[in-house]
Amino acid sequence: MSGQGCRTRRLAVSHAFHSARMEPMLEEFRRVVEGLSFAAPEIPVVSNATGELVDAEVVCSPTYWVEHVRSAVRFADGVRALAEYGVSTYLELGPDGTLSAMGRECLDEGQAAFVPALRREGDETRALVTALATCHTRGVHVDWATAMGGTRTGSVDLPTYAFQREHYWLVGEHRGVGDVASAGLAGVEHPLL
């Protein structure tokens, strides 16, 4: 699908977030959000309310979050904005891979990877570690000691290319050919051995 437009689909949700149906709860939500403390994000954030990079002052404002509940979601714009900033690996932190599937539809076919951290079915730990490993193989830095909760005892060197390996047979020109005794075996009267 072209990155110019995404398909739409009806979502099965308990509340009509990002619609006029949320207006009756906005003032109560504002009171709750105003009681929270905010901290500036440590990484840049693209807002689903604007589809653009947003500064820390804005996302630390209760007004932003109240308006976010009522505003339309600009998911496709956000994904395309991230791609323009050079993002090519997207880690979805959610209960399943719904946004990862939708994200793929928002960009032209290319090198982007959408990686869900969890799946509806299956082992959560395996799914998360698999997602982190996928990100790692795409060049994303993963702090493995933190990710593994300090249980890691060390790293293992992997081959630098697919067929690097150690030989466990005799090497060299004609070394041991025809002489099974050199391998600790008794000779047999067979033409192949």
N, C-alpha and C positions, 0 to 999 in steps of 0.2 A: 504494500500500500504506500502511496506517496506520503511524504512527510507534510504535505499541505493540508491534509484534513484527516481527522480521526473519525471512526464510527462512533455512534452513541449507542448505549444500551441501558435499559432500565435495571437498576440495582435493587435487590431485595434487602431493605434496611428497616430498622425499627423506628427511625425518626427521619424526617425529610430535611436533613441538614442542607445548608446552602440554598434554602428556598424561603419564600414568604411564610411558609408554615412554621418557621422557627420564631417569628416575631413575638408571639405571646410569652416566650420564655427568656427573651433577650435581657430584660431588666434584672431578673433574678440571676441570670448568668453573669451579667456585669458585676453585680454585688459579690458573687463568688470569686470572679477573676480579679477584682480589685483587692481582695484579701490575700492574693498570692504574691510571692516575691519572685522576681525574674532576674536572670543573669544573661549577659550578652553571650550569644552563641560563639563557640570557638572555631567554627568553620563558616564559610559564607553560606547563606540560605537564599534559595529561590522560593518566593512565595507562590502558593497555589491560588492566592487571591488576586495577584497581579500578573503572574507569569514572568516576573522579573526578579533580579537580585534585590534584596531588601536589606536595609541597614539595621544594626543592632537596636538602635533607639526605637524603631518602629515595632519590632517583634517583642520588645520588652514593655510594650504599652498594652494595658487591658483593652483599650478601644480597638486595637488591631484584632484581638481575638474575638471580641464581640462581633465586629464587622465580618470576620472570617466565617463565623457560623452562618451568617445570612448571605454572604456573597457567593456568586457563582464560582465554581472551581475552574481554574484555567490550567488544567493539568497538561494538556498538549503544549501550550505556550511555555510552561515551566520546563518540560522535557526538552523542547527545542532550545530554550535559553541555556540550559545546562550543556547541551551539545555544542552550542556556539562558544561556551567557555572552555571547551576542550574535554568535557567529561565523556568518557567512553565506557565506563563501568558503573552501573547503577545497582546499589544494594537496597533491596526493599525490606524494611523493618516493619513487618506486619504479620497477621495470622496466616496468610497464604500468598500465592503468587498473582493475585488479581491485577495489581498495578504493574507488575513486570510484564504481564501479557499485554496490557493496554499500552505500556510504554513502547513496546516493539512496534505497535501500529502507528506511533506518532513520528517515527523517524524513517527516512529512506533506508533501504537495506544497506548494511555496511558493517562496520567493525564494533558497533555498540553491543554490550552484553547487559541484560537485565537479570539480576540474580536475587531470587527470593530467599530470605533467611529462614523462613519456615514454610512448611507445606501442611495442608489440612490433615493429611494422613501421614503416618509414619513417626519415626523417632525424632523428637525436637533437637536433641543434642547432635545427632548425626546430620540433620538438615543444616543446622547452624555451622558446624565445622566444615561441611561440604561447601557451603556458601562462602565462608572465609577462604577456603582453599582455592575456590574458583577465582575469587578476587585476587588472591596472591599470585596465581598463575598468569593473571592479566597485568601484573606489575604494580598492583596496589599494595602499599606497605601494611602488613598486619603485625601487630605486636602479639606474637604467639604466646609469650610468657603470661601476659595479661589475659589473653583469650582462653588459655588453658588453666587459669586460676592458680598458677604457680606450681602445677603438678608436673610440668615438663622437666625431664632430667637432662636433656641435651638435644642437639640436633644431629641429624644423620646426613652425611654427604651423599648426594645423589649424582648419578652420571651427568656429565655436562652435555652429552648428546645421547640419542636413543640407543645406539649400539655399542656404547663403551662398556666393556666388561672385562673380567679377569679370565684368562684361559686356564682350564684345569686339565689340559692334556699336553702331551709331549710336543714341543715345538722345535723347529730347526730342520735343516735339510736332512731327510732320511733318518732322523733320530729314532732309534728303536724299531724301525720298519723290519718286520720279519723276526724280531727277537723278543718274544713274549716273556722270556726269562728276565729281561731288564725291567719289566713291570711287576716282577714277583710271581709270574704265572709259569706253569709247566707247559711245555710245548704240546700241541695236539697235531695230529696228522691230518690237517685240513688245508687245502690249497689257499683259501682266503685268509687264514690266520697264519 
